[in-house]
């Protein structure tokens, strides 16, 4: 919960004080858009700041409050007694915060990875005010010890069974059991009172509940949903006040930047030295990316039909839709092989509510105690590399909720930062900080809209809000998300911020291509269209797909004319001579498995990682 105060403003010239305060507010608004600067030079202004602090509402970090976490004051690594064993035990001592800790669960240490716990002990508290009651000699108490049979496994991926796809005819007992399960479940759709049938069709909150009723769970979840409403409103809409202000001041920012360049250019600069400091290869790639994003913005999804390849071969994976909103699309159809390695919940929202409620009611190691966590099976080489790379000796240990180490499809809502103006191409590498995890992925972007189908976005443009999809370990929202991009000089630039939406592999992302044709002869209700196809077989293949025009007419293909792709089409009105006919085709796209957690590696691990990447690249080249 920040409070921003500006001091020593009285030392400036009175005429320059408003400009200085405005410049400071502009810088702060990029980091904290909702905070306003307060002046702190006199005693009354100090009272105003104290009044602001006393009346300010404390913001709760739900991602941290829902999980046990510990800041390690004392960290000690104890190697194994076996000289040939690289694994050891890491003892982290500090105050446990958040929720109760399950000693049989997993813990996550940023930069080191996921580990199991051996035991939790309570050493004497060095920060205790009254130490006379404990006496001189205080023994270390054992709070809890993990059971090797009940420990959560570190396996993060599902091992697919090659015979799992074999289909057999179900028995009568299986059919009867399936019918009984179907009868127990019913679909519930919460529609506000007074909504029409058309308005209710846009409400996507349809979920399966049992007849016995989960009404208590729904009532309990309303309180938590209200706490998250303030965070959701910032990202559900593409409009944001802070971003609109930046857009309005965009031109003035450019003028200030040009003025500063013109002043600095008065000094004599060596051209050769300047050229040596510039990376012109990166500049050309950025310019090409800007041109592609501009072309996609002017003519979205429109591509030219190839002349040398028939369209029914080039677009054989695409299909037409009667309506993008209401037409059905099976989420289990033609899934990639990587989907066999991930985990999925039958109902993610219901599972999230259940696990968060169980974490609050669990009676394990209670928060507030000064404890020592014995983290077992920590590689000594990785710990030495981590210790040499860290600036401080303190670490943070997060207790993980059930299933949070298993891989799934993660969907996050991202919003571009005001000072990031270069478009991000889909499947471009980003470093994501999601909750307590940091990893490298290549996300695909889609529109953040209601409904069961979402349009694929080729570029993540400035001042936009999109939904990014990628493979990552499961996390239960709410969780804040930061997206970083690696600059050519190996520095990190914050390009987007957002929140975790869900971990649902059934989110359908459809890539759209638009084929265009031009009218050659126009009649009252029909027209001859050319340049959309160049083969007669293509016209017959795409005959069932609807046509739309730039002026809003709807139509369909009647027949093919000749052998060069001309076709006779009927529309619901007469076309204009300047009108253009479009055909929309869709294909479902999936992210690539490029997940890599940001962990500290030793030189041996780096060598093994480079060899593995080289082998993977060689196999991919052989497959192509």
C-alpha positions, 0 to 999 in steps of 0.5 A: 500500500504505497504513499508517494510524497515529494520533499524539498519542493520549496527549494525551487523557484516558485515559477518552476514548482508546478512543472517539477511536480507535474514531471514527478507525477508523470514518472510516478504514474507509469509505475503507480497509475492510481497514486497521487503525489503529496507535498511534504515540506511543512508541518501541516503537510506532514499532518496531511500525509499522516492523515492519508496513511491512517485513512488508507485501506490496506491492500491484501496480496491474495496470491501471498495470503492464500499460501504459506510463505517464509522469509529466511533469516538464517539459511544453512546447507548441509550436504549428504553424508555420502561423498558421492551424493550431490543432494543435501538438506537446506535448512531455512529459518524464519517466521511462517506467514500466510496459511498453515503449512502442510509438511507433506506438500511441496515448497517452491524457492524462486531460482532453485525450483520445487522441493519436498520437506523432511521436517519442521522444527521450532528453534528458540525465537531470538526476537522474543521480548521476554526471554526469562520465561524460557530459561537458559537452555531451550530445546528445539521442538519437532513440530511435524515430520513428513511421511515418505508414503504421503509426500506429494510427488515431484512429477510435473508432467503426465506420462501418456499411454500409447494404448490410451487412444484404443477404442473399445465398445462399452459394456452395459454396466459402463453405459448404465453408470454413465447414464446415472452420472448424467442424471446426477449432473445438471447445467446451471446458468445464473441470469440476472432478473429482467434479462432477455433471451438475447442478453442471457445468451452472452453470459458464459457462466455455465457450470455443471453442479450436482443435484445434491447441491453446492449452494453452500460453496456458491454462497461462500465464494461470493465473498471472495469474488467481491474482493477480486472485483476491483482487480478484475475491472481493471483488465476486463475492459480494453479501456483504462483511464491511466492508459487513455491519459497516456494516449492523449499525452502521446503527442506531447511526449514526442515533442518533448523527446524531439526537443531533448534530441535537438539540444543534445545534437548541438554537441559534436558527435563522432559519426563512426563512434555513434555507429559502433554503439548502434545495433542496426540489425536489431533496428531493421528487425524492429522496423520490419515488425512495425511494418507487419503490425501496421499492415495487419492493422489496416487489412486484418487477417487478409491474405492473398490466395496463392496462384501455384497451390490450390486453395483447398490444399493450402487451407485444408486445415481451415473451415467456415463458420455460420456464426463465430459466436454461436457455431459449435466447435468441439474443444477435444477435436484434433488436439496436439500430442503435447496435450497428453502431457498436461493435467486438466480439471473438470471444473477449474473454478469449482476446484479453485474454491474447494482448494482455497477453502481447504487451505484455510481450514487445514490444521498443520504448522500454524502461521506466526511460529518461528520455525526451521524448514528442512528442504530435502534433496537440494542439489549442492551444485545448484545451491552453490551457483545460486549462492554465488549469484545472489546479492543477499543470503536471504531466500523466500520459501513458498508453500504450494497448494495441491496440483500447483506443480503440474503442467497445464495450459495457462491463460493470463490477461495482459495489458501493455505498459504505457512506455512500451510502444514496439508491437509484440509478435505472437509466439515471441519469447517473453519472461513471465513472472506469474505469482511466485514463479518466473519462467520463459515461454512463447505465448500466443495472443487472443482477444479477451472476450466473452464466449467459448471461441476467441480470435487469434491476434497476430500482434500484441499492439501498444495500449491493448488488452489481450489474453496470452496462452502458454504451457506452465505449471498450474496456479490458482488465481488471483495472481499478478502477472508481469511480462518482460522482454529481453533487450539486445543488450541483455537487459529486461524491459517490462512490456505488459502487466496483468493477472491470471485468468484460468488454467483451462486447456479447453479455451478455443483460440481460432486463427482467421484468414480472409480471402477477398474477391472483386465483382466483375459483373453485377446484376440485381441479386447476383454478381460474378466474383473473381480473384478469390480462387484460381481453380474450379475445384476450389470453388466447389470445395468452398461452396458451403461457406458464406460470403460477406462484403465490405458494405455488409451484404451476405451471400453464397456461391451458386456455381463455378464459371469456367476453369479459372476460379470465376464464380457466380454468387447470390447476395441479399442485395445489389452490390456496389462497384467498389464493394469487395467480397470476403470469405472467413476461414478459421483454424484452431491454434495451440501454443508450443511447448517452450516452457523453461523455468528461470533457475540458477544453473551451474556450468555442468547444467549449462553444458547439459542444457546446451547439448539437449537443445542441440539434439532437439534442434537436430531432430526438428530439422530432420523432421522437417 
